[in-house]
Amino acid sequence: MSQSVHRALQILARLGQGPATLDDLAQALGVHKSTVLRLVRTLEEDRFVRRDHRHRLSLGSRMFELGRSSLESHGIRDVAQPHLEALAHVTGGQAVHLAVLEGARPVYVAKVESTSSVRMYSRLGLTASLHATAVGKVLASDLPEHRLAPLLDATDFEAYTPRTITGAAAYRDELERVRRQGWARDAAEHEPFINCVGAPVRDAAGRVVAAVSVSVPDVILDLDGVLALVPSVLAATAAIGADWAGHDAGHAGPPEPPAAQVAPHHPVERTSR
């Protein structure tokens, strides 16, 4: 039974990458086509998988229902949303994301779209790179060694751009810098034309429970311009953390929409590109 469950999950993971045929799935799983067919029929009955007129398989409506429920279960999402919107406003309509760590990957659970015609691609529920994004660095920086080491062992350190960190030792150095300065950057490390800064949201005990980032195409702001947004990001994460501490303690109502304002100055390390 456990093997069947594992294979069914593998089918869903493969279909999450795009539609596939039975032959595609059999090849991906390394099993006979009849085994895949049996599992797919069960998944179809429960609407986890659907089949189109060309007999190609894709994720079914039940998966989207579960995905929506999963996102809605993140209470911090509702607490953070008004602060994310205020941050987007004060940064000139840039893209703002809230991410949490699920397993080995950051997952975007809330966002505010950029008002610019030049935008980065993202969607709620999408996983982000641990080693090449600001949110990934923020979330990894707070992990104890017994959790961090296995994550780094499982990370392939793919070089998305020439500026991507491609080794565990260099990444550990980067995490130390994030801990020291209290925020992280993605200097065109995941996409060659996007710069990003991110900061941690902490609970009442000081643990990092989420990360907030602002991402800007370099045709709108260069890296120095994006680094100048760090104080505003820190102000937003501090406000989210304060509201979350009250919400988590069970004595706070819905947070009031915050006033959009720039935070007091924090020293920011600048890097020319």
Secondary structure, DSSP 8 states (H G I E B T S, - for coil): -HHHHHHHHHHHHHHTTS-B-HHHHHHHHTS-HHHHHHHHHHHHHTTSEEE-TT--EEE-HHHHHHHHHHHHT-HHHHHHHHHHHHHHHHTTS-EEEEEEEETTEEEEEEEE--SSSS-----TT-B--SSSSHHHHHHHHTS-HHHHHHHHHH-----SSTTS--SHHHHHHHHHHHHHHS-EEEESSSSTTEEEEEEEEE-TTS-EEEEEEEEEETTT--HHHHHTTHHHHHHHHHHHHHHHHHHHTT---S-------------------
